[in-house]
Amino acid sequence: MSTTAADQDLPVVVIGAGPIGLAAAAHLTDRGLPFVVLEAGDDVGAAVSQWGHIRTFTPWRYIVDATAEALLAPTGWARPTTPVPPTGAELVEHYLRPLGALVGAHVRLGERVVAVSRAGMDKMRSVGRSERPFLVRTRRDDGAVTELRARAVIDASGTWSRPNPLGGAGLPAIGEEQAGRFLVGPLPDVLGCDRGRFAGRRTLVVGAGHSAANTLLNLARLAAEVPGTEILWAIRGASPASVYGGAEADALAARGKLGSDLRALVDSGIVRLVTGFAITALEPAGEVVAVVGETADGEVRLDGLHHVAAATGFRPDLSMLSEVRLELDPGLEAPRALGPLIDPAFHSCGTVPPHGHRDLAHPEEGFYVVGMKSYGRAPTFLITTGNEQVRSVVAALAGDRAAADEVQLVLPETGVCSVDAAGRDTGAGGCCGGPTGVEGLEVPAAAHRARPDGVAARGFATGVAGGGAVALLALADVTATDDAGSCGSGGCCS
Ligand SMILES: Cc1cc2nc3c(=O)[nH]c(=O)nc-3n(C[C@H](O)[C@H](O)[C@H](O)COP(=O)(O)OP(=O)(O)OC[C@H]3O[C@@H](n4cnc5c(N)ncnc54)[C@H](O)[C@@H]3O)c2cc1C
């Protein structure tokens, strides 16, 4: 990294004013480092606001960054004391906006980062590279392009804007782009502002995670009120068991009920389930679209659809980083060192060893991807994890190696998520419900290298089976009466 006095005066650029970008801003404030936050939206928390109707599964104490809380306290702000996890909208209103206001002088809204590079140096040049400041190019909504120099860059731009395509091969299905008007995103507000679009219509939900489950349950409530509302559900796997979870055998009754309710909807025919469905094409025809897929029994066509909700997960936008020297896990697109620690193939319940600046580093010195985007395509990211990431990264940028290296991640014990001391998934809980570890699958040593020998990993499981469990435990009897919770407890297992 640059060591000249002039460059030390350059700001650290933070990309994105979501929960993790703003937590980074709090740590930079605390450390007295100059910084600028560049946010594409016209408000902080712009991505979270788009799923504002979804209730998270994470209690406030695991959302609010400790340093942000300490900085906000003198303003009279206090962390909400309710055990009820916030909706996305409440998260923005009660935390991100106050924090955004606190660091507001450093936040530039409506400014989308379109490229990051080194000043006067393309990716191929090595000599003197780390002495050059970063060059960050932005575009405003009116088309104006600006550039600023930075001593370091923290990319906290999330993955919300890059949902996975519907195509079973990871590519957009043939005709998917032309069918754009039928695609409604992973979490439409079916019982709220989008109600009119779905009432009396035929909707296909694609995906086997918590987002899909929430949308299906909400559509079913709508169908009970509005005759003619039809619901189809397509999954790539052979069985919906992981979404159903443990049902009556589940130690957590409310979690089991979510799966049971979905199973009952399928069993009763209210939701028509198509399994083993790998989408190959979308064929718009006037007011409706057909979705075509391959199954074990040959091609299947789902005709006459008014809407398709693709709850198929997200992937990082790496296009703006094409001039940055990245080292990524080839499958997950997370930093290479982090990949094995979060690979959903081995971490079915989101067990996360503590990780900080070292695991997040790239060959490009002074450049970090943090937050949701740091997990690449893995669906198990949690805000708590991101807060610790940026604490470590900012400490490293401040030259406080001791604090940067001492990564700690205090995660709640869910009681449903464990990997035994031999590194084997016990199957006690899966990311999106039920045991999801592959029987007999050995977890590679690299997946647990940050965990002391002999200590079973205990993670903050996500989605229906885990993070939901935290919320449900915290809520206990609240869930039964909390109508707002009917929009779902949110899930990153989309
Ligand atoms: C429906 C849903 C429910 C979830 N529930 C939980 C939960 O209960 N608990 C939990 O811990 N986690 C949950 N997560 C996972 C994750 O913690 C959240 O997505 C969280 O918002 C991630 O924070 P972030 O700051 O990394 O990214 P984001 O919140 O996505 O913020 C990124 C910001 O960057 C901006 N941006 C994007 N691109 C650019 C660019 N090129 N230039 C400038 N700005 C840009 C965006 O506008 C946005 O404001 C959930 C996720 C989803 C989708």
The ligand as an SDF file (V2000), in Angstrom:
LIG
                    3D

 53 58  0  0  0  0  0  0  0  0999 V2000
  -34.5060  -10.9950    2.1450 C   0  0  0  0  0  0  0  0  0  0  0  0
  -33.2410  -11.0530    2.9490 C   0  0  0  0  0  0  0  0  0  0  0  0
  -33.3040  -11.2720    4.3000 C   0  0  0  0  0  0  0  0  0  0  0  0
  -32.1390  -11.3200    5.0640 C   0  0  0  0  0  0  0  0  0  0  0  0
  -32.2350  -11.5210    6.4050 N   0  0  0  0  0  0  0  0  0  0  0  0
  -31.1120  -11.4930    7.1550 C   0  0  0  0  0  0  0  0  0  0  0  0
  -31.2010  -11.6310    8.5740 C   0  0  0  0  0  0  0  0  0  0  0  0
  -32.2660  -11.8460    9.1310 O   0  0  0  0  0  0  0  0  0  0  0  0
  -30.0530  -11.5790    9.2980 N   0  0  0  0  0  0  0  0  0  0  0  0
  -28.8330  -11.3740    8.7170 C   0  0  0  0  0  0  0  0  0  0  0  0
  -27.8480  -11.2850    9.4390 O   0  0  0  0  0  0  0  0  0  0  0  0
  -28.7240  -11.2630    7.3880 N   0  0  0  0  0  0  0  0  0  0  0  0
  -29.8170  -11.3220    6.5920 C   0  0  0  0  0  0  0  0  0  0  0  0
  -29.7120  -11.2070    5.2290 N   0  0  0  0  0  0  0  0  0  0  0  0
  -28.3730  -11.2500    4.6090 C   0  0  0  0  0  0  0  0  0  0  0  0
  -27.5370   -9.9380    4.6640 C   0  0  0  0  0  0  0  0  0  0  0  0
  -27.1150   -9.7270    5.9830 O   0  0  0  0  0  0  0  0  0  0  0  0
  -28.2510   -8.7210    4.1570 C   0  0  0  0  0  0  0  0  0  0  0  0
  -28.4620   -8.8700    2.7720 O   0  0  0  0  0  0  0  0  0  0  0  0
  -27.4820   -7.3970    4.3880 C   0  0  0  0  0  0  0  0  0  0  0  0
  -28.2780   -6.3500    3.9140 O   0  0  0  0  0  0  0  0  0  0  0  0
  -26.1320   -7.3780    3.6990 C   0  0  0  0  0  0  0  0  0  0  0  0
  -25.5240   -6.1360    3.9550 O   0  0  0  0  0  0  0  0  0  0  0  0
  -24.4570   -5.4810    2.9760 P   0  0  0  0  0  0  0  0  0  0  0  0
  -24.1660   -4.1190    3.5500 O   0  0  0  0  0  0  0  0  0  0  0  0
  -23.3370   -6.4030    2.7530 O   0  0  0  0  0  0  0  0  0  0  0  0
  -25.1730   -5.3510    1.5600 O   0  0  0  0  0  0  0  0  0  0  0  0
  -26.4970   -4.5580    1.1250 P   0  0  0  0  0  0  0  0  0  0  0  0
  -27.4590   -4.4410    2.2410 O   0  0  0  0  0  0  0  0  0  0  0  0
  -26.9660   -5.2240   -0.1070 O   0  0  0  0  0  0  0  0  0  0  0  0
  -25.9880   -3.1020    0.8150 O   0  0  0  0  0  0  0  0  0  0  0  0
  -25.2040   -2.8260   -0.3240 C   0  0  0  0  0  0  0  0  0  0  0  0
  -25.3580   -1.3530   -0.6790 C   0  0  0  0  0  0  0  0  0  0  0  0
  -24.4760   -1.0530   -1.7550 O   0  0  0  0  0  0  0  0  0  0  0  0
  -25.1620   -0.2790   -2.7430 C   0  0  0  0  0  0  0  0  0  0  0  0
  -24.5120   -0.5510   -4.0300 N   0  0  0  0  0  0  0  0  0  0  0  0
  -24.6150   -1.6710   -4.7860 C   0  0  0  0  0  0  0  0  0  0  0  0
  -23.8220   -1.5630   -5.8780 N   0  0  0  0  0  0  0  0  0  0  0  0
  -23.2050   -0.3520   -5.7990 C   0  0  0  0  0  0  0  0  0  0  0  0
  -22.2680    0.3270   -6.6100 C   0  0  0  0  0  0  0  0  0  0  0  0
  -21.7940   -0.2200   -7.7420 N   0  0  0  0  0  0  0  0  0  0  0  0
  -21.8680    1.5640   -6.2400 N   0  0  0  0  0  0  0  0  0  0  0  0
  -22.3310    2.1300   -5.1000 C   0  0  0  0  0  0  0  0  0  0  0  0
  -23.2350    1.5310   -4.2810 N   0  0  0  0  0  0  0  0  0  0  0  0
  -23.6530    0.2860   -4.6270 C   0  0  0  0  0  0  0  0  0  0  0  0
  -26.5920   -0.7600   -2.6610 C   0  0  0  0  0  0  0  0  0  0  0  0
  -27.4930    0.2140   -3.1610 O   0  0  0  0  0  0  0  0  0  0  0  0
  -26.7540   -1.0010   -1.1600 C   0  0  0  0  0  0  0  0  0  0  0  0
  -27.2080    0.1470   -0.4770 O   0  0  0  0  0  0  0  0  0  0  0  0
  -30.8740  -11.1560    4.4500 C   0  0  0  0  0  0  0  0  0  0  0  0
  -30.8210  -10.9390    3.0700 C   0  0  0  0  0  0  0  0  0  0  0  0
  -31.9870  -10.8860    2.3250 C   0  0  0  0  0  0  0  0  0  0  0  0
  -31.9000  -10.6350    0.8380 C   0  0  0  0  0  0  0  0  0  0  0  0
  1  2  1  0
  2  3  1  0
  2 52  2  0
  3  4  2  0
  4  5  1  0
  4 50  1  0
  5  6  2  0
  6  7  1  0
  6 13  1  0
  7  8  2  0
  7  9  1  0
  9 10  1  0
 10 11  2  0
 10 12  1  0
 12 13  2  0
 13 14  1  0
 14 15  1  0
 14 50  1  0
 15 16  1  0
 16 17  1  0
 16 18  1  0
 18 19  1  0
 18 20  1  0
 20 21  1  0
 20 22  1  0
 22 23  1  0
 23 24  1  0
 24 25  2  0
 24 26  1  0
 24 27  1  0
 27 28  1  0
 28 29  2  0
 28 30  1  0
 28 31  1  0
 31 32  1  0
 32 33  1  0
 33 34  1  0
 33 48  1  0
 34 35  1  0
 35 36  1  0
 35 46  1  0
 36 37  1  0
 36 45  1  0
 37 38  2  0
 38 39  1  0
 39 40  1  0
 39 45  2  0
 40 41  1  0
 40 42  2  0
 42 43  1  0
 43 44  2  0
 44 45  1  0
 46 47  1  0
 46 48  1  0
 48 49  1  0
 50 51  2  0
 51 52  1  0
 52 53  1  0
M  END
$$$$
